[in-house]
Amino acid sequence: MRDYNIPARQRDTQERIFRLAQRDHGLTLKAISLDSGIGYTTIQSYANGGSVMSIASLYALVDVIPDQLLSLLLPDGHQIVRADEGLDHDKIEDLCRDYVATKAKAHHKDSPAGREISDCEREALNVAYLPLKGRVA
């Protein structure tokens, strides 16, 4: 069934994207503003769910916020993927190592679900897999 409350879903997703950009990638709102050319108060409004991001803003955030985070704005099963001119085998190796490290951490006995994969770990694995899928699939 389709979610017809798209603005509310997008605002929630935007909040998550900016939170994860800070937590996982060290991207502050100020840095995102400076690197994207989008005004700081506009970025703050997107980050706190005060307004829905425009397509023009999304374009400005490409190459500033990682693609796997921006992909959260899309329906399940869809993603933003960079079209490579050629294969960067070193980058593919880095992505594979990141995925394997995330998977090993999820199966550690001290992880939230022990040796089983918890929902939060599954989400982390999905995020680690997205750039890999775009480069290898």
C-alpha positions in Angstrom: 0.0 0.0 0.0 1.3 3.5 -0.8 2.1 6.0 1.8 0.1 9.1 0.8 1.4 11.2 3.7 4.6 11.8 1.7 5.5 15.2 3.3 5.4 13.8 6.8 7.5 10.7 5.8 10.0 12.9 4.0 10.4 15.2 7.0 11.0 12.2 9.3 13.5 10.8 6.8 15.3 14.2 6.4 15.7 14.3 10.2 17.3 10.9 10.1 19.6 11.7 7.2 21.1 14.7 8.9 21.4 12.9 12.2 23.2 10.0 10.6 25.4 12.4 8.5 26.6 13.9 11.8 26.9 10.7 13.8 28.4 8.4 11.1 30.2 10.9 8.9 31.0 13.9 11.1 29.1 16.2 8.8 27.8 19.2 10.8 24.9 21.3 9.6 27.3 24.2 9.1 29.6 22.1 6.9 26.7 20.8 4.9 25.5 24.3 4.4 28.9 25.6 3.3 29.6 22.6 1.0 26.2 22.6 -0.7 25.6 26.3 -1.0 22.2 25.9 0.8 21.6 28.5 3.5 22.3 27.4 7.1 18.8 28.2 8.3 17.3 26.2 5.4 19.6 23.2 6.3 18.5 23.6 9.9 14.8 23.5 8.8 15.4 20.4 6.8 17.3 18.7 9.6 14.6 19.4 12.2 11.7 18.5 9.9 10.4 22.0 9.7 10.2 22.0 5.9 10.3 19.5 3.1 13.5 19.5 1.0 13.1 20.6 -2.7 14.6 18.7 -5.6 17.0 21.6 -6.2 18.2 21.1 -2.6 18.6 17.4 -3.1 20.8 18.1 -6.2 22.9 20.5 -4.1 23.4 17.8 -1.4 24.7 15.2 -3.9 28.4 14.8 -3.3 28.0 16.5 0.1 25.9 13.9 2.0 26.8 10.2 1.1 24.5 8.7 -1.5 23.4 5.8 0.8 21.9 8.4 3.2 20.2 10.4 0.5 18.8 7.1 -0.8 16.7 6.9 2.4 14.4 9.5 0.7 13.5 7.0 -2.0 11.0 4.1 -1.7 12.3 0.8 -0.3 14.4 -1.0 -2.9 15.6 2.1 -4.7 18.8 3.9 -4.3 21.0 6.7 -5.6 24.0 5.2 -7.4 26.9 7.0 -8.9 27.6 6.0 -12.5 31.4 5.2 -12.5 33.5 5.9 -15.5 35.5 2.8 -14.7 36.0 0.3 -11.9 38.0 1.5 -8.9 39.1 -1.8 -7.4 40.6 -0.1 -4.3 37.2 1.6 -3.6 35.4 -1.8 -4.1 37.8 -3.4 -1.7 37.1 -0.6 0.9 33.4 -1.1 0.5 33.7 -4.9 0.8 35.8 -4.6 4.0 33.3 -2.1 5.5 30.4 -4.5 4.8 32.3 -7.5 6.2 33.3 -5.5 9.3 29.7 -4.4 9.9 28.5 -8.0 9.5 31.2 -9.4 11.9 30.2 -6.7 14.5 26.5 -7.7 14.1 27.3 -11.4 14.8 29.5 -10.6 17.9 28.2 -12.2 21.1 28.0 -8.7 22.7 25.9 -7.2 19.9 22.3 -6.2 20.7 20.9 -9.5 19.6 23.9 -11.7 20.3 24.9 -13.8 17.3 21.5 -13.0 15.6 21.1 -9.8 13.6 18.9 -7.2 15.3 16.8 -4.6 13.4 19.3 -1.8 14.0 22.2 -4.1 12.8 20.2 -5.1 9.7 19.7 -1.4 8.9 23.5 -0.8 9.3 24.2 -3.8 7.0 21.7 -2.4 4.4 23.4 1.0 4.5 26.9 -0.7 4.1 25.6 -2.8 1.2 24.0 0.0 -0.8 27.1 1.5 -2.2 28.5 -1.9 -2.9 25.4 -2.9 -4.8 25.6 0.2 -6.9 29.2 -0.5 -7.9 29.2 -4.3 -8.3 25.7 -5.3 -9.4 
